[in-house]
Amino acid sequence: MKKLLKKSIVYGFLLIIALEILVRIFHLGKDNPTRYLDQYGVEKWEPNQHGFSVTGNRKQNFSEYKINSSGFNSYREFTPTKDKIEIAIVGDSFIEGFHQDYFNSIGKKVENALPETEVYEYGYAGYDMADQLHLIHKYKEQFDVIDHVVIYIKFSDDLTRGSYNIVRDRLALESPLNKALKKSKLLVYSKSIGVFAPIKQLITKSINSIKGNNTKHITQNNSNTNINKNKKYIDNFKSLITTYGYDKDRFVLLLDSKIASPDFIVYLKENNFDFIDFSEAFQSSNQPNTLIYDQHWNNHGRDIIASLISEYINHK
């Protein structure tokens, strides 16, 4: 019995080593860039990192990223001056573009359509409107000389708070323990394909059972909360622009009106906020605009977004 146990341990260890090697050889596990909080309280990626982003359990999406000296995924450095025409695109993972090679990003597509224009992509996964306006405010000197600022916003996700505070949960991913675990590509790959999801669900159910949480009560509370959700989000938008200001001459929102509150769209129109609405262009497209396994825009979707931004700038 002892001999069998020893062999099982040895073979199990060798199997893990072999799987780790295979994952690295075939690059199944994504490279995780390191995030940090800069001196202005802006969360972003540590500058000058390079790697590959992998999505899907069969390497369904494999793309190269490159973090510039400003801490954002981009094919260029951000060097705005009054002598050039520049566009800044600010947003979350959709703008960050880890699902697309950095040299074929939305910004690059816009530059191809608008020669002699430089496009700076300030994209970071998890950014909401508060993060974005905080970034613009803290880097005011840089943004003040940028000619056009496009701010991507998803109504249901990006207006849940009316003031900025540091999101510690994201920064906790850079704890010494998490950093050590991320060194194993096998663990990274296993997590990305959901191997540990059933375990996490079991733990969550067990904790809820011990605490005696009432699911029906929670559902009822959520239902009541949703009634005033749209009004709260609009109020949060008003609060943020009151705090940070909003240059209506240079700023424009990028959004999908079909998934936004009609009241929010009316508010934007009545108060002269420019916005680029890509809902109709996406709906009229005869090709998929998002990835098969993910709701992020695919190359075709990014072509549409870049085209709409270019058209808007041309008409300004």
N, C-alpha and C positions, 0 to 999 in steps of 0.2 A: 504493500500500500504506500509506504514511504517512497519507494522507488518510483512508483507511478506518479505520485505527487511532484516529486523532483523533476521528472521528465516533462510533466505538464507545464510546470513553471518555466523550465528552460525553453521548451518548444513555443510556449505562449510569448515569451520575451523575444525569441527569434522571429516569430510571426509579426509582432509589432514592429520590429526593426525593418523587416522586409517590406511591410506596408508603408512605413515611413519613407523608405528609399524609393518605392514605386511612385508614391504621391509626388515626391520631389522630382523624379526623372520626367514624369509626364505633366508636371506643373499643374496638378489638380487643385492644390490649395492656393488661395490668393495670398498675395503679399499685403500685409497690413501696415499702412503708413502710421507713423506716430503723430498723435495730436498734442497740442499744448495750448496754454493760455498766455497770450503775449502781455507786454507791459501796459496795454490799454484795456485789458480785460476782454479782449477779442479772442474767441476760440477758433483755432484753425490748425492746419497741418504744419509740422515742423518743416522748415524750408529745405529745399534741395534733396528731396527724396525721389526715388525712382523704383518702379516695380510693375507688377502685372495684377490686374483684377480678374478674378475668375468667378463666374456665376453658373449655377446649375450642377447637377450631379454627374453630368457627362461632358463637363467643360463646354457648356452650351454657349457661353460668351467669354471670350478671352481678349482682353484689351490692355494696352499699355498706358500707364499714367506717369506724369512727371510733375512733381511739386516744385514750383519756382521759388525764388528768394523771398517772395511775399507770403508764401504759405498756402498757395492755391494751385490746383491742377491746371496747367496752362502750357502752351507751346511757346509762350513769350514772357518776357519780364514786363512788369508794369512801370512804365516811365512816362506818365502823362506830363505834357507841357502845353503852354498856350499856343505854340506854333504848329501843333498837329491836331487832327480830328480824331477824337477817341470816343469809344463807346464802352461803358461798363455794364456787364450783365451780372446781376447779383441774385443769388438764390440758393436752393438746397441741393440735394444729390442730382436733381434733373439738370442743373446748371454745372455742377461739379463734373459730371460726365465720366465717371469711372466705367461706365458701360460702353464707352467708345474710345478708340485710340485718341490720345491727347492732341495729336496732329491732325485729327479729322473732327474736331469739336464744333459746336455751334458757332463759337467765336471765329474759328477759321473759315467756316462756311460764309459767315457774314462778311468777313474780310475779302473773300473771293468775289462776293457780289458788289462790294463797295471798295474799289481800289483806293489806295492811299489813306485808308482808315485803319486804325489800330483798335482791336477789341480785347478788353480785359475781362476775364471770367472770374468773378469772386464767388465761387460755388463751394459749399461745404455741407455734407450730409447732416440733416437735422436742423439746419437754419430755419427759423420762422421770421415773421415780419419784425419782431423785436430784435432778433439777432442782426438782421440785415440793416435796419435803421441805426442800430448801435454801431455797427461796423462803419457805415457811411459817416456817422457823426464823429467817431474817434479818428478816422482818417480824412477828416474834413479838408485839410490842406491838399490832399491828393485828389479827392473827388471834386473839389471846387474848380479844377482846371479840366475836368473831363466833360466833354460836350453833351453827351447823352447818357443817362443812367436808366437801364431797364431792370425793373425789380419783379422777379417771378414770385407769384403768390397763389397758393391753393387755399381757397376760402375755408374749407373744412379743417385744415391742419395748421395754418399759419397765423391765425388770429385768436388763439386760445388764451393769450395773456396780453394785458394792456401795458405792461412795463417790462423792462429788461432785468434779468438776473442770470447769473452764471449757472449753467446746467451741469451740476456736479456728477450726475449719472453717466454722462458721456465721458467726462474726464476720468471717472473711476475706472474706465477701460484701460487706462494707462498705469494702473497700480502695478507694483513689482510682481505680484502673483500672475496677473493677466499677461504681462509682458513675457514672463517665463513660459507660460502655457502657449503663447503664440509662436514660440520658437519651434514648436512641433507642428509641422505642416499637416500631419495626420489628424491632429486634434482640430486644427483650423478647418480642414476639409470635412471632417465628421460633423462638426457643428453646422457648417454651411449647408449640408444636405439633410439636416434634421435628425441625425442619429440620436442626439440627446433630448430631443423634444418630448418623447413619451416619459422620460424620467422627470423632466421639469414639470410636466403636467401632473404626474403622480404626486410629486412633492407639494405642488400648489393645492391640489385637491385635499391632501392630507392635512395641510396647514389650515385650510378653510374648514375642514371637518372638525379639527381640534378647537378652533376658535368659535365654531357654531355659527358661521356666517349664513344668513338667510338669503338665498339667491333671488327669491321672489321679491323680497324687500328691496334688494339692490336694483333689480330690473325696474321696479316701480319708481325708484328714485331717479334712475337714468331717464325714464320716460318723462318725468316731470321736468328734469333739467333741459331736455331737448326742446321743450316748448319755447323757451326764451333764449336758446342758443344763438340764433341768428342775430338777435338784437345785441346780445353780449359781444359777439364778434365785431359787429359794426362799431360798438362803443369802444372796443379795444383798439380798433383801427384809428378812431378819432383821438383816443388818448395818446397813442404812439406818435401820430403826426403833430400833436400839440407839444409833446415833449421834445421831439427831435427836429421838427420843422419838415417841410416838404416843398421842394422847388418844382412847381407845376410847369415851369418853362423847360426844364431839362429832364425831369423824371417821368417815366411812363411805366405803368403796371403791365405785366404779362400774365394773362389768366385765361381760364376756361369758364365762360359765363354759364355753361350748362350745369356745372356742378357748384355754382356760387348762388348765394341767396339773391333772388330777384330784387329784394330791398337794397342789397349792397350795390348792385349794378345801377339802380335808380339813384342811389346816393352819389355814386361816382359821377354820373352824368349831370346831375343837378348842381354839383359842386366843381365841375370842370376839371376832373381828374382824367387825364388821358390814359387809355388802356388799349393794349393789343389783345384782342380776343381770338384765340385760335380754335374755338369750338367748332365753328362752321367749316373751317379748312380741314379739320380732322374728320368730321363727319362726312364730308363730300369726297374724301380720298377713297380710291378704290383699292388701296393697299393698307395692310396693317400699319399702325403708327407706333405701336409699342412692342416690346419684346414678348415672345410667346409665354415665357415663364415669369414675367416681371412686368409691372406697369410703367417702367421707365421707357422713355422714347427710344425707338430704334433709329437707325440711320435715316430712314424715310421721314419719320416724325421730326427728327432734328433738321432735315432739309426744309420742312414746312415752317418750323419755328424760325429758322435763319432767314427764310424768304420773307416772312411777315415782318420781322424786325428790320430787314433791309428796306422793304417797301415803306415802312413807317418813317425811317430816317430820311429816305429820299424825298418824302413829302413834307418834311419839317422845314 
